[in-house]
């Protein structure tokens, strides 16, 4: 296995609050007062955008329905619509903040068989991609160097969400979006 020197990760390793004390990060982190500390970038009425702790590329985030379920068919129509609209806003914000050449987006449904590490609360990964970067499978199988710290990605994405037409206010640091 290749090793990558990433000294900024020590803050994550030595943090006082460990995930073992959290029933579901996708339920609890959006409710915490310090959005930036918990990587919560934006919220809508029924969904949340969080940066991925272990990104495939800078700006890799997840759009998460606020309903705690791992079954996509459990989502009510209003939740599905809000989740879809927040995904659209996420594509817009990533485009403005990072200028990628394309995206990978998708759900890991079915637990470990689908490649997901959190299977009881569904979420859509949105991964910005650039011409010439490696494709998705080598990133999972080998080593990928992330060229930007999470905090810097957060700041860029947060600013882009603030400029989005649906942005209404900030809430604990996260950008609140209100869709018409």
KEKE-3310 file (N, C-alpha, C; in steps of 0.2 Angstrom, whole numbers, plus 5000, padded with zeros to 4 digits):
npx = (5004:5003:5009:5004:5009:5001:5000:4990:4979:4980:4973:4960:4962:4965:4955:4943:4930:4923:4917:4911:4903:4892:4876:4872:4880:4875:4862:4865:4876:4872:4863:4871:4879:4891:4893:4904:4914:4909:4908:4897:4890:4879:4861:4844:4826:4823:4835:4853:4870:4885:4903:4914:4923:4933:4938:4937:4941:4945:4932:4923:4907:4892:4875:4862:4847:4836:4829:4831:4835:4839:4834:4829:4816:4808:4808:4798:4788:4790:4802:4810:4810:4815:4828:4833:4833:4842:4853:4855:4858:4870:4878:4879:4886:4898:4903:4905:4914:4925:4926:4926:4928:4919:4907:4905:4891:4881:4872:4876:4868:4863:4872:4888:4890:4888:4898:4897:4900:4892:4877:4864:4859:4854:4863:4869:4883:4893:4905:4917:4926:4941:4948:4960:4962:4963:4953:4938:4939:4953:4956:4949:4956:4970:4981:4977:4981:4975:4974:4970:4966:4953:4946:4949:4943:4930:4928:4928:4918:4907:4907:4903:4890:4884:4883:4873:4857:4846:4850:4847:4850:4863:4865:4871:4883:4881:4875:4859:4847:4832:4820:4809)
npy = (4994:5011:5026:5041:5057:5067:5078:5087:5079:5075:5083:5078:5065:5067:5073:5078:5074:5060:5049:5038:5041:5046:5043:5044:5053:5060:5064:5070:5080:5091:5097:5103:5118:5123:5124:5124:5117:5104:5102:5105:5112:5118:5120:5115:5115:5101:5094:5092:5098:5091:5091:5078:5068:5060:5064:5061:5070:5088:5097:5087:5082:5078:5076:5075:5068:5074:5064:5050:5036:5021:5017:5021:5022:5025:5038:5053:5062:5076:5077:5070:5079:5091:5086:5083:5096:5103:5095:5100:5114:5111:5106:5118:5126:5119:5120:5134:5136:5128:5124:5112:5099:5090:5078:5065:5057:5050:5037:5026:5012:4998:4995:4988:4980:4989:4998:5008:5016:5021:5015:5016:5028:5036:5045:5056:5056:5069:5072:5082:5082:5082:5084:5073:5069:5054:5039:5034:5021:5017:5027:5022:5010:5012:5025:5041:5058:5072:5088:5099:5106:5101:5112:5123:5119:5119:5133:5138:5132:5136:5150:5150:5144:5154:5164:5158:5159:5154:5156:5160:5164:5163:5149:5145:5145:5137:5138:5143:5137:5142:5136:5140)
npz = (5000:4996:5004:5010:5015:5026:5035:5041:5044:5057:5066:5064:5069:5082:5088:5101:5101:5095:5082:5087:5097:5092:5085:5072:5060:5049:5054:5066:5065:5056:5065:5074:5082:5076:5060:5051:5057:5057:5044:5037:5024:5017:5019:5015:5017:5018:5017:5017:5014:5015:5016:5011:5022:5018:5004:4986:4978:4978:4985:4985:4990:4999:4997:5007:5012:5025:5032:5041:5034:5025:5014:4998:4993:5003:5004:5005:4993:4994:5000:4991:4980:4986:4990:4977:4971:4979:4976:4963:4966:4972:4962:4954:4964:4966:4953:4952:4962:4960:4946:4938:4926:4924:4933:4945:4951:4963:4972:4985:4988:4998:5007:5012:5000:4990:4991:5001:5016:5026:5028:5033:5032:5018:5005:4993:4984:4977:4966:4960:4944:4934:4918:4914:4927:4937:4934:4943:4949:4950:4960:4971:4973:4974:4978:4981:4980:4989:4984:4991:5007:5018:5025:5017:5005:5010:5013:5000:4994:5002:5000:4987:4988:4995:4986:4978:4969:4977:4990:5006:5019:5032:5043:5058:5052:5041:5024:5021:5010:5001:4991:4978)
capx = (5000:5006:5008:5004:5011:4995:5000:4984:4974:4981:4967:4954:4963:4966:4949:4940:4923:4924:4911:4908:4898:4887:4872:4872:4883:4871:4857:4867:4880:4868:4860:4876:4880:4897:4893:4911:4918:4906:4908:4890:4891:4872:4855:4838:4821:4823:4841:4859:4876:4891:4909:4916:4929:4938:4936:4941:4944:4943:4925:4918:4902:4886:4868:4859:4840:4836:4825:4835:4833:4844:4829:4827:4809:4805:4807:4791:4789:4793:4809:4814:4810:4820:4835:4835:4834:4849:4859:4856:4862:4877:4882:4880:4891:4905:4905:4907:4920:4931:4927:4928:4926:4913:4905:4902:4886:4877:4870:4878:4862:4864:4878:4895:4890:4887:4904:4896:4902:4886:4872:4858:4856:4856:4866:4871:4890:4894:4912:4920:4931:4944:4951:4967:4963:4962:4946:4935:4941:4960:4956:4947:4960:4977:4982:4975:4983:4971:4978:4967:4964:4945:4944:4950:4937:4924:4927:4927:4911:4903:4906:4899:4883:4882:4881:4868:4851:4842:4853:4842:4854:4867:4862:4876:4888:4879:4871:4852:4844:4825:4818:4802)
capy = (5000:5017:5030:5049:5061:5071:5080:5091:5074:5074:5086:5073:5059:5068:5077:5076:5071:5054:5047:5032:5044:5049:5038:5045:5059:5064:5066:5075:5086:5097:5101:5106:5125:5125:5120:5123:5112:5098:5101:5106:5118:5121:5116:5117:5113:5094:5091:5095:5097:5091:5089:5071:5068:5057:5065:5058:5076:5094:5098:5081:5082:5073:5079:5071:5070:5074:5058:5044:5030:5019:5015:5027:5021:5027:5046:5056:5066:5083:5076:5069:5086:5095:5083:5085:5104:5104:5093:5105:5119:5109:5106:5125:5129:5116:5123:5141:5136:5123:5124:5105:5097:5085:5076:5059:5058:5044:5034:5019:5008:4991:4993:4986:4977:4995:5002:5013:5015:5023:5012:5017:5035:5037:5051:5056:5059:5073:5072:5085:5078:5086:5080:5071:5065:5047:5038:5032:5014:5018:5031:5018:5004:5014:5031:5048:5064:5077:5094:5105:5104:5101:5118:5127:5117:5121:5140:5140:5130:5140:5156:5149:5143:5161:5167:5155:5163:5151:5157:5165:5166:5158:5146:5142:5145:5134:5143:5141:5139:5142:5135:5142)
capz = (5000:4996:5010:5008:5020:5026:5042:5043:5047:5064:5069:5064:5073:5089:5090:5107:5099:5091:5079:5091:5102:5087:5082:5064:5058:5045:5058:5071:5063:5054:5070:5079:5081:5072:5054:5048:5061:5056:5037:5035:5020:5015:5021:5013:5022:5020:5015:5019:5010:5019:5013:5013:5026:5014:4997:4981:4975:4982:4983:4985:4995:4999:4998:5012:5015:5033:5034:5042:5030:5020:5008:4994:4992:5009:5004:5002:4987:4995:5002:4985:4977:4990:4989:4970:4970:4983:4971:4957:4969:4974:4955:4953:4968:4964:4946:4953:4967:4958:4939:4936:4919:4925:4939:4946:4956:4964:4979:4987:4991:4999:5012:5009:4993:4985:4992:5005:5023:5030:5024:5036:5030:5011:5003:4986:4983:4971:4965:4954:4941:4929:4912:4915:4933:4937:4935:4949:4952:4953:4966:4977:4974:4975:4982:4978:4984:4988:4984:4995:5014:5019:5027:5011:5001:5014:5012:4993:4992:5006:4997:4981:4990:4997:4980:4974:4969:4982:4996:5010:5025:5035:5049:5061:5047:5034:5020:5021:5004:5001:4985:4977)
cpx = (5004:5004:5008:5005:5005:4995:4994:4978:4975:4975:4961:4956:4963:4960:4946:4933:4924:4917:4908:4903:4892:4883:4872:4874:4879:4864:4859:4871:4877:4864:4865:4877:4885:4897:4900:4915:4916:4905:4902:4890:4884:4867:4849:4833:4822:4829:4847:4865:4882:4897:4911:4922:4935:4937:4940:4944:4942:4936:4920:4914:4897:4880:4864:4852:4840:4832:4831:4833:4839:4840:4827:4819:4805:4804:4801:4793:4792:4800:4813:4815:4816:4827:4837:4837:4841:4854:4860:4860:4869:4881:4884:4886:4898:4907:4908:4914:4926:4932:4929:4925:4920:4912:4904:4897:4883:4876:4873:4872:4864:4870:4884:4895:4890:4893:4903:4898:4897:4880:4865:4855:4859:4859:4869:4878:4890:4902:4914:4926:4934:4947:4958:4968:4962:4955:4944:4938:4949:4960:4954:4953:4967:4977:4980:4978:4978:4975:4976:4965:4956:4943:4944:4944:4931:4923:4926:4920:4906:4901:4902:4891:4880:4879:4875:4861:4846:4844:4849:4846:4859:4864:4868:4882:4886:4875:4864:4849:4836:4823:4811:4798)
cpy = (5006:5022:5037:5052:5067:5074:5084:5086:5073:5077:5082:5068:5061:5072:5074:5072:5066:5052:5041:5035:5047:5043:5038:5052:5063:5067:5072:5081:5092:5101:5104:5114:5127:5121:5119:5117:5105:5097:5102:5113:5122:5117:5119:5114:5106:5090:5095:5093:5097:5089:5082:5072:5065:5058:5062:5064:5082:5095:5093:5081:5077:5077:5074:5073:5070:5068:5053:5038:5028:5016:5021:5027:5024:5035:5048:5060:5073:5082:5074:5075:5090:5093:5084:5092:5106:5101:5097:5111:5117:5108:5113:5128:5126:5119:5130:5141:5133:5123:5117:5104:5093:5083:5069:5060:5052:5042:5027:5016:5001:4990:4992:4984:4983:4999:5007:5011:5017:5021:5013:5024:5037:5044:5051:5060:5063:5074:5076:5082:5083:5081:5079:5068:5058:5045:5035:5026:5015:5022:5027:5013:5006:5020:5037:5053:5069:5083:5100:5102:5105:5108:5123:5125:5119:5129:5142:5138:5134:5147:5155:5147:5150:5165:5164:5159:5160:5153:5162:5168:5161:5156:5142:5141:5142:5139:5139:5142:5138:5141:5137:5137)
cpz = (5000:5002:5007:5014:5020:5034:5045:5046:5054:5068:5070:5069:5080:5092:5096:5105:5094:5088:5083:5096:5098:5084:5074:5063:5054:5048:5063:5069:5060:5059:5075:5077:5076:5065:5051:5051:5059:5048:5034:5031:5019:5018:5017:5018:5023:5018:5017:5015:5015:5015:5016:5017:5023:5007:4992:4977:4979:4980:4984:4991:4995:5001:5001:5014:5022:5036:5035:5040:5026:5014:5004:4993:4998:5009:5001:4997:4988:4997:4996:4981:4980:4989:4982:4968:4974:4979:4966:4960:4970:4967:4954:4957:4967:4958:4948:4957:4964:4950:4936:4929:4919:4932:4939:4952:4957:4971:4979:4991:4992:5003:5009:5002:4988:4986:4997:5012:5028:5026:5027:5035:5023:5010:4996:4986:4976:4971:4959:4951:4935:4924:4914:4922:4932:4937:4941:4952:4954:4960:4972:4978:4976:4979:4978:4983:4983:4989:4988:5002:5014:5021:5021:5006:5004:5012:5005:4991:4996:5003:4990:4982:4992:4991:4976:4974:4975:4989:5000:5016:5027:5042:5053:5057:5040:5031:5019:5014:5004:4993:4984:4975)
residu = (UNK:UNK:UNK:UNK:UNK:UNK:UNK:UNK:UNK:UNK:UNK:UNK:UNK:UNK:UNK:UNK:UNK:UNK:UNK:UNK:UNK:UNK:UNK:UNK:UNK:UNK:UNK:UNK:UNK:UNK:UNK:UNK:UNK:UNK:UNK:UNK:UNK:UNK:UNK:UNK:UNK:UNK:UNK:UNK:UNK:UNK:UNK:UNK:UNK:UNK:UNK:UNK:UNK:UNK:UNK:UNK:UNK:UNK:UNK:UNK:UNK:UNK:UNK:UNK:UNK:UNK:UNK:UNK:UNK:UNK:UNK:UNK:UNK:UNK:UNK:UNK:UNK:UNK:UNK:UNK:UNK:UNK:UNK:UNK:UNK:UNK:UNK:UNK:UNK:UNK:UNK:UNK:UNK:UNK:UNK:UNK:UNK:UNK:UNK:UNK:UNK:UNK:UNK:UNK:UNK:UNK:UNK:UNK:UNK:UNK:UNK:UNK:UNK:UNK:UNK:UNK:UNK:UNK:UNK:UNK:UNK:UNK:UNK:UNK:UNK:UNK:UNK:UNK:UNK:UNK:UNK:UNK:UNK:UNK:UNK:UNK:UNK:UNK:UNK:UNK:UNK:UNK:UNK:UNK:UNK:UNK:UNK:UNK:UNK:UNK:UNK:UNK:UNK:UNK:UNK:UNK:UNK:UNK:UNK:UNK:UNK:UNK:UNK:UNK:UNK:UNK:UNK:UNK:UNK:UNK:UNK:UNK:UNK:UNK:UNK:UNK:UNK:UNK:UNK:UNK)
# end
